[in-house]
């Protein structure tokens, strides 16, 4: 191990881990992008969602595209795309008709090139004719299928170059500059990810997952750098909706469960509840004329409490105020309207709440909104506050809170997933493990994050607790190495006054640091961060950044950075496992140059499978969070 190299990398990765939640919230949530809007589908380049039309400006300097959602984008460099706000810019209303070859007679989107006789057209494949359609050359077929995938919808050729042609498809936009001999995608930065709602949030070896049309799921895995991956499994949500649709003879569009309680909403705005796991269903409820039920949140601790998000009623023209949010506190017997001041043209698509604070978050066409309500008692609807000033200007399809209700996640139509510190934490501070934001016990020497406030000073009894970093929304503290017992009471002096918070204490409580996207902070022997693009090699040494490994030998002062040379060793025996198999731990020390970080050095086996593996460390029988490690021979 090279201490100086390790220190240099820690300066970067440590900052990510420790300050991940410290987001300035002075003018609203500071949203961060998780992943991007590109898909890996095994096509010539990265893909995206469906595109219906493509066309050039008259001089060929600008390429326009209309997505299946109706949005128009433009690019001048075939990389960066900008949303077009000018309503005068629209696809051409006329198309050149062409009759195709016998094998694919249904050609569409034909376009003439600036060369006599040159025509391009699409069907199941892309075709070129150099004699006005008398004969055609298939440009994209390979082993019986199109190399551009299915759903080819339109083609356009540059007015400035007859060899430059672009094609719109169900997987984005493809471009050729050699008359169709080779193709590349121009989708990397086109915000057209076809996401509909969350399927799962980052947790251990699993990354954030989103559902797309057709019921399949995409995942941005921990350590991923390039694109979303299509999972070869159907979303359980689709199966559940189909089963309840059949049982109730309705088109079920939203389902939520808590214990034996099952809530279901349909495309006509009806809501129904079962209290025995779906065996029997209670009376249906509908408040006036409603749009489809898009999402339901149910309180896991009290299934009588639930909130439903609804879309606008199709064809509504009676002037009545729209209903976008409903709440029940009696298990669905009655639902009251809590739409309040939501914009009239802002269908809701997702909803989530935190019972402890009363915070409710709603995903709408006009962005993310929040309100605070007493979810245990009836009362007047409270007004909603917009939270999306720093999100892209697009509808929001879904919202979720993590398990601790600390991070708020949103799916923005076309752009993908964004996350921020949940705004209700600013009025309801909470202590979490700094490595993974879990509520696992602390250990002597552990790093903790206090979410929701700036901490100026801290005490554990009569012992001073160092405050290592502080912002208006989060602070980092270190539990003293001399802490003993099964719990510790912390007295925190914050900007809002004095707080007294208790936390469980254990001799060890290991946790591997992960960054805001769930990527574990694991380095190779030279200090380079490992991820999907830089996997660990079989037989190599890796370094894992962790906290919670307890006391060290020799004793070390709390709040002081560990020495670069011969840092103190962890007193407890540390073990490590890759895919459940023990691997050799060659060292476990305080991380050189850092406070509260531990560095666990592991020797990987000489034989390892290629791809993702599960890594976990253990001390005194206590396991850390499980994280994803990429390996190759």
N, C-alpha and C positions, 0 to 999 in steps of 0.2 A: 504494500500500500504506500502511495506517495502522499504524505501529509499535506504538502503544499497544494498539490492538485486537488485533493479532497476538500481542502479549505476553500479553494476558489469556486468549486462547484456548489459547496454548501452555501456560499454567499448568494447564489442564484436560487437554488432549489429550496433552501431554508426560508428565504423570503416568501416564496410562493406558498409554502405550507403554513407559516406562522401568520402571514398577513392575508391569507385567502379570503377571510370573512371581513376584513377591515375595509369596508367599502364606504366611501364618502356618501352621505345621504342628506346633504344640506339642501338640495333642490330636487329630491326625489331619488328613487332607487337607481343605483349604478348597475345596470344589467351587463352581464358578460356572456359572450357567445360560447356555447358548448358545441364543439364540432363545426361543421360547415353545412352547405346545402348540396353537396355532391354525393353521388351514389356509385358504388363499385358493383357492376353487373356483368363483368366479363366481356364488355364491348370494347371497341378500339380505344376509347378513352373513358374518363369518368362520365357518368350519366346524371340525369336529373328527372324531373317530372314531365308530364305530357305538354307538348307545344303544338298548337293547332295551325298557326300560320307563320311564315317568314317572308320578308320582302326587303328590298334595298331602296335607299333614296335614289332619286333620279341620276345623281352623279356617282353612285356606288360608294360614297364615303361612309354611309351609315347603314348598318343592318338592324332591322326591326324584327321583333318576335312577339307573338301573342300567345300567352299560355292558356291552358285549359280553364284556368280560373278567371280568364278575361282580362288579365293585366298585360300591358304592353311595355316591353323593355327595348332599349337600344344600346348598341355598342359601336365604337369607332376603331377599336383595336383588337376585337375578337377575344378579349379576355374579361375586361370589366364591363358590367352592365348597369344601366341606370333606368329606374322606373320613369315612364313617360307620362307627364301630367296633362299635356296638351290634347284636348279632346278632338282636335282636327286631324291628329295622326291616327290613321286607321288602316287596316289591310285593304289592298285593292279589291274593288267590288267585282271585277271581272277576271276570269281565268281563261287561259288558252286550252281548248279541248283537244285531246289527242286519243286516237285509238291505238291500243297496245298490241303486243304480240299475243299469239294464241294462248300461250301458257299463262298470261296475266292480262286479260283484256280490260280489266277495270282500272285503267290508269287515271290518276287524278293529280291536281296540283302541277300540271304541265307548265313549263316556262321556256320561252324562246331566249336564246343567247344572242349576244351581239356578234353573231357570225352567221352567214347565210346557211340555212338548212339545219343549224344546231338547235336541238330541243332536248330538254331534260324533263322527266316525269317520274312519278312514284306510284307504285302499286304494292305488291308484297315485297318488291325490291326497288332499287333506283335504276332507271334506264336512261340511255342517251341515244339520240338519233342524230345523224349528220346529213340526213336527206329528207327533212321535214316529216318524219314519222313513217316513212315507207318501210324502213327496217330499224330494229332496235338492238342495242348492246346492253346486256345485263351487267351492271356495275358492282353489285354487292352480294350476289349469291355465293355461298360457300358451303359445300357438303349439304345442299338442300335447304339452306335457310339463309336469311339476310345477316350479314355481319353487323348491321346497324340495329338489329333487333326488330321487333314488330311495331305495328301501328304507325307506319309511315303515312304522313298526312299532307305534306306540302313541300314544294321545292321553289327555289328562287336562284336566279343567276345574276352575277354582278354586271351592271351596264358597262363597267370599265374593263371586264376581262371575261371572255367567253369560256375560259377554263375554270373559272371560280363559280362553284355552285354550293348552296346550302340546302339542307333537308330538315324538315320538322318531323318529329316522331313522338311516340308515347314515352320515349326515354330522353327527350331533349332535342338538341340541334347538332347537326353534323356538317362538316365543311370539307370540301375538296378544292384544291387549287391546281389540279392536274387533270381536269375533265373527268373526274370520277375514278381515277386509277388508285388513289389512296384517300383515306378519310381520317379526320381527327374530330374530337368533340370540342365544342366551345361552351361547355356546361360548368366548368369548375367554379365560376363566380356568378352564374345565373341563379338568382334566388327563386327556385322553383321546386323545392323539396316537397314531395307529395305526402306530407304528414297530416294525419287527422287528429290523433290524440296520443297521450302517453300510454305506454304499456308497462313501463317500469322505470324507476330512477336508479342512478348509480348505487351499487351496493356490493362491496367486495370484488369478486372476479367478474361480476356482471356490470355492464355499462348502462347508460341511459338507452331506453328502447321506446320507439314510437311506432304506432300502427299506421298503415297506409291503406289505400283503397284496395279492396279484394281480401282484406283480413290478414295479410302478411305483416311482418314486423321488420323494422330496421334497428340496428344497434350501432352506437358509437362506443366501442369497447374501451376500457381503461388502457391508456397508452397508444390509442389510435391517433394517427396524425393526418391521414389523407382523406378518408371518405367514410360514409355510412355503409354498412354491410347488410345485405339482405339475408335474413335468417330463414333457414329451411324448415320452418314450423309455422303452423297456423296460430293466430292469436286466440287464446282461450275465450276472450271477450266475444268473438264471433260465434263460437259454439254455444255459449250461454244464451246469447240473444236469440239464436235460432231455436233453441229448445223452448224458451219461454214464449216466443212468437207462436210456436205450434200449440203450446198449452193454452194460451189465451186467445188464439185466433186473431192476433193483432200484429202489426209490424213494430216490434220492440226496437227502440233506438237508444235506450240507456238502461243500464242495470247497475245496482250497487248492493252490496251485502254487508251485514254485520251480525256475526253469530248465526242464528237461525232466521233472521229477518232478511227478506229479499225485496228490494224496491225495483219496480219496472215502470218505464215511461215509453209511450209509443209516438208514432209519427203524427197523430192527431191531437196530442196534448193530454191524453189520458194518463193518470198515475194510479198504480195499484200496488198493494203490499201483501206479502206472505210472511207469516210469523213461524212457519214450520218448514223452512228450507225449500219452498216452492211446491209443496204437496197440495196446499189449498191457498186460495187467494181471496182477500177481503174485497170490500166494496170499491168499485172504481170511483175516481174523483176527477172532476174537470171544472175549472173556474172559467166560465164564459167560453169564448172562442180562443183557443190557444194554438201556438205553433208547436212544432215537434219538440219533444223532450230530448235535449242534447246530452245532458249529463246529470248525474245525481251524486251528491255526497251524503253519507250517513255516518253519524257519530258512532265510532266503534265501541265506546263505553256506555252509550245509551241509544239503542237503535230506534227509539221513538222520535229522535231528532234527526231531521234530514232537510236538505236544500236541493232544489231542482233548478237547472238552467234551461231556458227555452229559446228557440229561434222565433223569428217573427212569423206571424200567421200569413201563409201564402194567400195572395189575393185580397188582403185586408184593405178596405177602402171606406169603412164606416166612421172613421175619425176617432174611434175609441183609443184610449191610451194603451200601448202595447204592454204585455206582461213578459218579462224576461227572467224573473227570479221568484221562486215560491219557497216557502218554509213550512214545515210541519213540526209540531212538538208533541203530537199524540199518535205517532205511528201511522200517519197517512190518512186518518179519519177526516181531517180538514187541513187544507193548505192555505196560508195567507200570502198575499202579494207583497213582496219587499222590493219591487222594482224601483220605487222612489224616483230619484232624479237621473236615472240612467238615460243616455241619449235615446231618442225615439227610434232612430234608425241604427240600432246597435244590437242585433241578435246576440244572445249569449250561447256559448258553446261548451264551456267547462266551468266547474265550480269546485272549490275546496275550502275547508274551514278549520280553525283551531279552536276547540271547545274551551280550553283553559283561558284564552285571552278574548274569545268572542270574535276574533278576526275572521272575515269572510272575503274570499278572493274570487273574482268572476272574470272569465275570458270572454271577450266580446269582439264584434266587428270593429269597434272603436278603440280596442286596446284592453289592458288589464285595469280592473277597478277593484277597490277595497272598501269595506265598511266594517264597523264594529257593532255587534248586537249581543244582547243577553240571550243566549241560545237555550236557557233554561226557563224563561218566562216570556209570556206574550207581551208585546209592546208595539209602539208605532214604528214603522220602517225608518231606518236611519239613512242618511244621505251617503252616496258613494263618492269616492275620491279616485281620480285617474292616476295610474302608476306607470303609464307607458310612454312618457315624454322621451325617454332615451331608448325606446325600442324602435325597430324599423317601422315605417308607416304602412302597416298591413294588418289585416284581421288576426286576432289571436284565437287559436283553435282549442287550447286546453291550458289548465293550470294545475299544479300539484305542489304539495309541501313534502319535504323529506320526513323521515320517521320521527325526528325530534322537533318538527315544525320550526326549524331554524332557517332553511333555505327555501325560497320560492322559485319554482320552475315554470316556464311558459313555452308553449309551442307557437311560434309566429309563422303564419301561412307563408310558405315558400322559403323562408329564411332558416328555419330549424329551431333549435332549442336555446333558450336564454335562462340565466339564473341570477339571483340576487339574494342578499340577506333579507329574510322575511321582514317587512316593515313593522309588524307588531312586536318584533324583538326590541325595538327602540323604546318601547314602554313596558316591556316585560323581560328584563335581563335574565340570562341563563348561563350557567357554567357548563362547558362541554370539554371533552378531550380535544386538545389542539391538533392531534394527528389526524383524526377522522370524524370529528364532531359528534362522537358517540357519548352516551352517558355512562360509560364504563367507570369503575372506581379510579380514583387517583392513586398514585404511589409516591413515596419519597423521591423528590427530584423531578416529578412529572411536570410537563407543560400543560396548562389549561387555557382555554379561551373563554373570556367573559363576553358574551354576545349581547349587544344592545346598548352599551354605554362606555364612556371613557372612565377608566379607573386611574385615580391619582395616587392612591396608596392602598396597601392591603396588610392585614395582620391575620395570623393564625394563633389565636390566644395572645400571648405576649411576644410571639416571634414575628418579626417583620417578614413579609412575603414580597419578593422583588416583582415589580411591574416592568416587564421587558419591552413592551411596545403598547401604544395606546392611540386610538383614534376615537372619533365621536360615536362610532358604531361597534367597536370591538377592542378588547384589550387582551394582552397575554401576560400570564403570571406563572411563577414556578413554585410548586409546593416545596417547602423546606426539606432537605435531606434528613433532618432530625425528627420529622413528623412520625408519630406513633399512634397506635390504637386502630379502631375500626371506622372512625370518621374524623373529620376535621371541620371545624366551624371557621368560616372566613368572614372577617369584617372588612368590607370594601368601602372606601371613600370615593364616591363618584360625583360627576357633575350634578346629578340629581339628588345628592345627599348620601347618607350612610345606608349600606345594604349589608345584611347578614345572611349568608347563604351557607348551607351545609352540604358536604359531599362525602360519599363513602370513601374509605381509605383501605388499601391493601398493601402488603409488603412489595408486591409486583403487580403491574397491570399493563402488560405490553400492548403497544399499538404501533403499526407501521404508518408513517406519514404518507398521505395521498394529497395530490393537488386538487384544485376545485373541480376538475373533470374526472376525478377518481383515479388518476394515474399515480401509481406508487413511486415513491422516491427511492429508486434502486439504481446504483451506479456500478459500472464495471471497474476493474482494478486501476484504470487510468483516470477515473473520476468522471466519465461520461455517463449522462443519464440514459438508462435503458428504456426502450419503448418498442412499439411495433416495427419501427424503422431501424432500430439498433438493438437486436436481440442479444441475449447472453449466449455465450458459446459453451458447449459441453466441456467439462473439465476446467473451466475458468473460475476465477474468484469474483464474487460480487459483494457489494457493500449495501446494506439495508439501513436506512435512516428510521429510527424509532424513538419512542419515548415510553416512560413507565416501567423501565427495567430496574428501578429501585436503587438501593445503596451501592456504593462503589468502594474499591480498595486502591489506594488509600482514600480516606474520607476527603470530600471536596466541598468547598464552601458553596452554599446556595447562591445563585445569581452571578457566579463568576464563570467566564468562558474556560473551557477545558484547555490544557496546554497542548501545543502542537506536537511536541515530542513526548512519548510515553504517557498518554492520557490515562486516567484512572480506569481500572478494569471493573466490570460489573461483578458484584459479589455473588449473585444468583447464577446457577447453571442455566445456560441458554441453549435451547435446541431449535432446529429448523426442519421443515418438511416441505418437499416439493411433490405435489400430487399425492400427498399422504405418506410418502416415503422419506425416512430420516436422511438428512444430508449433513455433512460435516461442518460444524461451526468452528472456524479457526481463530476467532477473536470477537470479544464484545466489550466495548469501552465507551466512555463519553466521546462524543464527536469532537475532534480537535478544533478548537477555536470557537465553539458554540456553547450556548447555555441550554440545558435541558434536552439536548439531542443526544441520542446514543447511536453508535455505529456498530452494526453486527456484520462481521465478515464471514461469508459462506463459500465453501468449495463445492461447486456443482459436480455431479457424477460425470465420468468420461463418456457415458452413453446417455443421450437424452433425446426425447422426441422433439420434432420440429413443431413449433406453434406455441399457443398459449398454455401455461401451466399454472397451478394454484400454489402460492407460497404462503406459509404461515410460520411465525416464530413462537416460541413457547418458553416460559420461565416459571419454575415451581408449579408446573401443571396448568398454568393459566395461558391460554392461547390469545394471540393477537387477532386483529381483523385479517380475513383472508384476502389476498390481493393477486392480481394477474401478473405473471412473469412470462415474457416471450423468450423462447430458447431456440437454438438451432445447433446442429452437430459442429 
